[in-house]
C-alpha cells in the first residue's frame, strides 16, 4: 500500500516511566492491521515519537485523533 501522507510528533513527558507505560499500553494497537493507515510509537528516554502514515488526509486525521485520545487517556490514568 502506498502511504502518501505522514505525520511525526514528539511528545515529552516529565518521567521516563510514563512514556514507557504509554508505549506498553498502546503496543497492541500498533500490531493491528488497518486498511488506510498505520502508526508507530517509539520511546526514547522521556520522549514518545509518534509517526502516522496514511493513504489520504481523512485517514491521517482519523488515525491521529484516535491515537492521541488513547495517549491522553493513558496519561490521565497514570496520574490518578
Secondary structure, 3 states (H helix, E strand, C coil): CCCCEEEEEEEECCCHHHHHHHHHHHHHHHHCCCCCEEEEEEEECCEEEEEEEECCHHHHHHHHHHHHHHHHHHHHHHCC
